[in-house]
Amino acid sequence: MTAPTEARPAPFALIAVALSLLVVPLNCVVFYLMLDGPRSELDTWLVLFLMLAGLQFVFGVVAVVAGVIERRRNGQGGLGPIIFGSLSALGAPAGAVGAVFLSALSSMGGAWGRPLRVKGRQLHPNLREGADWTDGDRPEAGALAEADRRALEALWLHDAQKEHASVPAFSRISWLLAAVGAPAELMTWSHRAAMEEIDHARRCFALAAGYGGRTFTVEPMPDLLLGALELKDDPLVTLAVESVSDGCQLEDFNADVAGECATVCEEPATKRLLEQIAREERSHADFSWALVEWLVQRDAPRVVPALARAVERLEGYPRPTAVSAEKQGLVAKADASVLRRHGRLPDERWAALWDVRLAATRDRVQRLLGGVQARAA
């Protein structure tokens, strides 16, 4: 009589490896959507990515443990699940760190100007030594402490980078306006805004040079050749949605902040630039409001639903911060009262101004939509 064969343990290790490997392509798709989707939806994709990364980590650990148990029981086997499970478990936290870093980079602190994005990533140029972008009045900074001067230099260099990035951002708007047959007035306004952003950038570089005692210029931006003008959606809808968030909300907020910074600023050259930025950023916001109204007149059935969705998403639009994450340590060493006298408000004040502007933007868009519905009725 043949002895019964001992039942082998269930292949938990292989099942765990399969589940772990199944999560990987799903997370690749989510990561792509983070890169290529609207900035207002990035946080949603980030949460989903982190949840999937957590599942990948758990399945990887289960695969390793099950592989070890199988190897101890049978004296062989289990090596594949141990290897693949280890790679999966280690890859999950690495991917999570990368995703969080990407999310942080897409909202890199405050500054003036319209944001520039390529495939969902917010861009600005890197810096190197040079003076070809430096032109304007310089502040009197000789009496400031070294920590204060370095902090103010870093803040104005960051502003210069963002202002420079706003130039191709407005050029893209002009391109889209030509594509949809916009009137000459809007085209002129868009190009004028780009020229004003060039002037802002040069003057920001000049202020930074006055505070830091050295000059910087911009590096090339080859990422702009990766498809910044590619458009997957309806151009009218794209213009409407971006105008509400990046224009009506953000640039009106920029004007609010710059105006209040100018009010508290005691340094003459810095104060003059802040007043100029406040005035011209308000004009850029007015351009966005005018563009939204023209788009509604052009094709209300296509534009109005997009505007309704855009105003709903405003609550999730990332608020610019007074200091980018990478410069917080440097700014923390400076005297806050000195920064204030040189036109720098704390982040708490930025948050308060953002909330006020957010309510005003939402109300104005809703009034616009209400008027369209009334006329339709």
CORGIRA-V820869 format. One record per pair of residues at least 24 apart in sequence whose C-alpha atoms are under 7 Angstrom apart, sorted by the first residue. I is the first residue (numbers start at 0). J is the second residue. Records with the same first field share a line. If there is no record, write none. Layout:
BEGIN
I: J, J
END
This chain:
BEGIN
11: 65
12: 62, 65, 66, 80
13: 62, 80
15: 58, 59, 61, 62
16: 58, 59, 62, 80, 83, 84
18: 58
19: 55, 58, 59, 87
22: 51, 55
26: 51
34: 118, 119, 120
35: 118, 119
36: 119
37: 119
38: 119
39: 312, 315, 316
45: 98
49: 95
52: 91, 92, 95
53: 91
55: 87, 88, 91
56: 87, 88, 91
59: 84, 85, 87, 88
60: 84, 85, 88
106: 317, 319
107: 323, 324
108: 319, 320, 321, 322, 323, 324
109: 319, 320, 321, 322, 323
110: 158, 161
111: 158, 161, 162, 253
112: 161, 162, 165, 196, 250
113: 165, 168, 245, 250
114: 164, 165, 168, 245
115: 164, 165, 168
117: 223, 226, 227
118: 227
122: 164
123: 160, 161, 164
124: 160, 164, 217, 218, 219, 220
125: 217, 218
126: 215, 216, 217, 218
127: 215, 216, 217, 218
128: 214, 215, 216
129: 214, 215, 216
130: 214, 215, 216
131: 216
132: 201, 204, 216
133: 201, 202, 204, 205
134: 201, 202, 205
135: 201, 202, 205
136: 205, 206, 268
137: 205, 206, 209, 268
138: 206, 209, 210, 266, 268, 269
140: 209, 210
146: 332, 333
147: 333, 334
148: 210, 211
149: 211
150: 329, 330, 333
151: 207, 210
152: 207, 208, 210, 211
155: 203, 204, 206, 207
156: 203, 204, 207
158: 203
159: 200, 203, 204
162: 196, 199, 200
163: 196, 197, 200
165: 196
166: 193, 196, 197
169: 193
171: 228
175: 234
188: 286
192: 283
206: 269
235: 294, 302
236: 301, 302, 305
239: 291, 294, 302, 306
240: 305, 306, 309
242: 287, 291
243: 309
244: 313
246: 284, 287
247: 284, 287, 288, 360
248: 356, 357, 360
250: 280, 281, 283, 284
251: 280, 281, 284
252: 353, 356
253: 280
254: 278, 280, 281
256: 349
260: 342, 343, 344
261: 342
263: 339, 340, 342
264: 339, 340, 341, 342
265: 340, 341
266: 340, 341
269: 341
270: 342
303: 368
310: 361
320: 346, 349
321: 345, 346, 349
END
